Amino acid sequence: MNIVFLGIDLAKNVFQLWGLNQAGKPVYTKRTGRKELLQTLANIPACLIGIEVSTGAFYWQREFEKLGHKVKVISPQYVKPFVRGQKMMVMMHRPSQWL
């Protein structure tokens, strides 16, 4: 699994993860619960993670960085145009701007 970028949709209980390779192609998708999130990320080689700013985003940023990942916190004004339904799909539609 060659994940270069991982987008995470932070939520209350269930988190959606999307992993992209260097070419911007999806290579990893997973739904995981709050309790399993850090364990899931511990099993993924260090990569760039993108998350949307929220009340808990900076807590998660610190936790992900402890695992060796680099984290970009994205302002909602840049995420909003790419939202599909109720899930953040910005990473899947415009990965090149985050790589």
Backbone bond lengths (Angstrom), bond angles and torsions (degrees), N, CA, C in turn:
res aa  C-N    CA-C-N  psi(-1)  N-CA   C-N-CA  omega(-1)  CA-C   N-CA-C  phi
1 M - - - 1.452 - - 1.528 107.64 -
2 N 1.323 117.09 116.93 1.452 122.91 -176.14 1.530 109.71 -111.03
3 I 1.313 116.46 74.32 1.464 121.24 -178.77 1.521 108.92 -88.46
4 V 1.341 115.51 124.38 1.455 121.19 177.64 1.531 109.47 -101.78
5 F 1.333 116.39 -35.15 1.450 122.07 -178.76 1.525 109.31 -132.90
6 L 1.318 115.75 136.13 1.461 120.80 178.51 1.516 108.63 -127.72
7 G 1.318 116.51 119.84 1.459 121.67 175.63 1.513 108.91 -97.07
8 I 1.327 115.93 133.80 1.460 120.41 -179.18 1.513 109.29 -124.38
9 D 1.320 115.90 125.04 1.460 122.40 174.26 1.520 106.74 -90.60
10 L 1.333 116.12 104.54 1.460 120.75 -179.52 1.516 109.83 -75.89
11 A 1.303 117.23 137.33 1.456 122.93 179.85 1.529 108.45 -144.95
12 K 1.319 116.04 -173.76 1.466 118.51 -179.18 1.521 112.26 -72.15
13 N 1.320 116.92 -49.21 1.462 119.79 -173.63 1.521 114.77 -124.06
14 V 1.326 117.68 -32.31 1.459 121.29 -176.54 1.526 109.16 -119.93
15 F 1.322 116.15 129.94 1.457 122.09 -178.99 1.512 109.08 -112.24
16 Q 1.326 115.97 139.55 1.459 121.43 177.65 1.523 108.00 -106.61
17 L 1.335 117.64 129.81 1.454 123.08 -179.86 1.516 109.56 -116.43
18 W 1.349 116.22 137.46 1.458 123.09 175.62 1.507 108.13 -128.26
19 G 1.319 118.00 122.95 1.453 121.64 179.00 1.513 111.19 -110.22
20 L 1.336 115.69 136.22 1.458 121.62 -179.89 1.517 109.76 -120.79
21 N 1.345 116.08 148.47 1.461 120.21 174.91 1.520 109.62 -88.80
22 Q 1.332 117.63 -176.19 1.464 122.14 -177.33 1.523 111.95 -60.21
23 A 1.321 117.99 -30.91 1.464 122.07 -180.00 1.525 112.20 -80.50
24 G 1.334 117.89 -2.98 1.455 121.08 -179.82 1.513 113.61 83.75
25 K 1.320 117.15 13.34 1.467 121.76 179.43 1.529 110.10 -90.82
26 P 1.337 117.04 138.75 1.465 119.68 178.34 1.535 111.37 -64.51
27 V 1.334 116.15 128.13 1.460 120.82 178.59 1.526 111.80 -126.78
28 Y 1.339 116.85 -5.07 1.462 119.41 -176.55 1.524 109.63 -154.67
29 T 1.315 116.65 128.96 1.462 121.90 171.09 1.522 107.76 -137.98
30 K 1.313 115.03 141.34 1.456 118.73 -179.52 1.515 109.95 -160.55
31 R 1.310 115.47 142.40 1.464 122.76 169.24 1.511 107.07 -105.66
32 T 1.321 116.19 132.53 1.452 119.07 -178.59 1.520 110.13 -142.91
33 G 1.295 115.71 153.89 1.455 121.17 179.15 1.517 111.68 -84.59
34 R 1.311 116.17 167.66 1.465 122.84 -179.28 1.527 111.97 -56.34
35 K 1.324 116.55 -42.70 1.464 120.60 -176.99 1.526 112.61 -68.92
36 E 1.315 117.51 -28.25 1.461 121.44 -176.86 1.522 114.10 -95.51
37 L 1.325 118.29 -7.76 1.462 120.89 -172.34 1.529 112.89 -59.72
38 L 1.312 118.04 -50.48 1.466 120.07 -177.78 1.528 111.90 -65.25
39 Q 1.320 117.02 -37.46 1.463 119.95 177.11 1.524 110.86 -65.13
40 T 1.332 116.68 -40.13 1.460 120.98 177.55 1.520 110.34 -61.25
41 L 1.331 117.25 -45.85 1.465 120.82 -179.03 1.526 112.35 -70.23
42 A 1.307 117.43 -28.04 1.462 120.56 177.13 1.527 110.77 -65.59
43 N 1.324 117.12 -25.51 1.462 122.05 -179.71 1.523 113.29 -89.85
44 I 1.335 117.34 0.19 1.462 122.29 179.00 1.527 107.88 -106.12
45 P 1.336 118.36 130.70 1.466 120.02 178.33 1.540 110.72 -57.32
46 A 1.322 116.10 152.62 1.463 121.52 -178.05 1.526 111.08 -52.63
47 C 1.328 115.76 132.86 1.455 121.98 -179.45 1.526 108.99 -152.35
48 L 1.317 116.44 179.34 1.453 122.72 175.76 1.520 107.87 -86.34
49 I 1.340 116.60 129.08 1.459 121.95 -179.82 1.519 108.52 -114.98
50 G 1.315 116.49 133.60 1.463 122.04 175.82 1.518 109.94 -112.18
51 I 1.357 115.60 129.38 1.459 121.11 176.78 1.524 108.59 -135.40
52 E 1.311 116.24 151.50 1.464 121.57 177.99 1.527 109.45 -82.60
53 V 1.334 115.35 143.46 1.464 120.32 177.28 1.526 109.07 -59.94
54 S 1.329 115.47 131.59 1.461 122.50 174.43 1.516 106.34 -156.27
55 T 1.310 116.77 179.80 1.461 119.42 -177.51 1.525 112.31 -63.00
56 G 1.304 118.23 -30.72 1.454 120.80 -179.05 1.519 114.75 -100.38
57 A 1.329 117.78 0.63 1.464 121.14 -173.27 1.522 112.84 -60.76
58 F 1.318 117.80 -38.83 1.459 119.52 -175.84 1.531 111.60 -76.30
59 Y 1.321 116.14 -28.32 1.468 119.33 171.28 1.520 109.17 -62.71
60 W 1.337 116.78 -49.54 1.460 120.58 -178.91 1.525 110.90 -64.88
61 Q 1.331 117.29 -35.88 1.458 120.04 177.31 1.529 110.64 -57.69
62 R 1.317 117.90 -47.24 1.464 121.38 179.05 1.530 111.63 -62.06
63 E 1.328 116.18 -42.26 1.471 119.94 179.99 1.528 111.72 -65.12
64 F 1.338 117.31 -42.08 1.464 121.10 -179.90 1.528 110.51 -67.25
65 E 1.331 116.67 -38.02 1.465 119.93 179.37 1.531 111.61 -67.62
66 K 1.325 117.59 -30.99 1.466 120.71 174.89 1.530 111.25 -61.56
67 L 1.335 115.59 -28.27 1.466 121.02 179.92 1.535 112.34 -85.55
68 G 1.350 116.95 -1.51 1.454 120.46 177.58 1.514 115.36 99.54
69 H 1.317 118.12 1.03 1.460 121.72 179.65 1.526 110.26 -84.58
70 K 1.332 116.32 153.94 1.462 122.02 171.24 1.520 106.23 -98.79
71 V 1.342 117.43 135.84 1.465 120.92 -173.10 1.521 110.69 -122.02
72 K 1.343 115.99 132.94 1.457 122.59 170.95 1.521 107.64 -111.68
73 V 1.323 115.45 125.57 1.462 120.78 176.60 1.526 106.63 -97.57
74 I 1.325 115.97 122.29 1.458 122.31 -171.44 1.527 110.39 -102.77
75 S 1.318 115.96 132.24 1.461 121.67 178.48 1.528 110.69 -65.97
76 P 1.332 117.47 141.56 1.476 120.56 -179.27 1.527 113.84 -58.35
77 Q 1.318 117.86 -28.42 1.469 119.75 -179.55 1.523 111.75 -64.90
78 Y 1.331 117.72 -24.56 1.456 121.14 177.35 1.524 112.13 -90.84
79 V 1.310 117.28 -18.01 1.455 121.82 -179.78 1.524 111.25 -87.94
80 K 1.300 117.41 -39.43 1.468 123.03 -172.76 1.532 114.59 -49.67
81 P 1.339 120.59 -44.02 1.471 118.92 -178.73 1.529 114.73 -63.06
82 F 1.328 117.90 -15.59 1.458 120.64 -175.15 1.518 113.81 -109.26
83 V 1.321 117.12 5.97 1.460 120.53 -179.22 1.524 109.21 -71.80
84 R 1.320 115.61 130.54 1.469 122.62 176.95 1.520 107.02 -116.64
85 G 1.312 117.58 114.28 1.459 120.03 -176.83 1.510 108.92 67.64
86 Q 1.323 117.33 -127.69 1.450 120.64 179.76 1.517 112.54 -109.66
87 K 1.306 118.33 9.25 1.462 120.94 -178.18 1.521 110.49 -114.71
88 M 1.301 115.69 143.05 1.452 121.58 179.49 1.525 109.27 -77.38
89 M 1.321 116.65 117.51 1.455 121.26 -178.54 1.525 111.55 -115.51
90 V 1.319 118.22 13.55 1.461 121.27 -176.79 1.519 111.65 -55.66
91 M 1.304 118.72 -38.38 1.444 120.82 -176.45 1.527 111.93 -68.64
92 M 1.318 116.27 -30.82 1.456 119.99 -178.46 1.524 111.24 -79.02
93 H 1.338 117.95 -29.08 1.454 120.79 -174.37 1.529 113.83 -94.39
94 R 1.319 118.18 -26.88 1.455 121.02 -178.07 1.529 111.39 -136.43
95 P 1.315 119.13 54.53 1.472 119.68 -175.02 1.522 113.03 -65.07
96 S 1.328 118.25 -29.03 1.457 119.82 -174.56 1.525 112.61 -61.75
97 Q 1.321 118.65 -29.38 1.456 119.58 -178.87 1.511 112.12 -75.01
98 W 1.335 118.50 -13.10 1.456 120.63 179.74 1.521 111.72 -105.15
99 L 1.327 118.77 -17.10 1.474 120.70 -178.13 1.506 111.89 -77.88
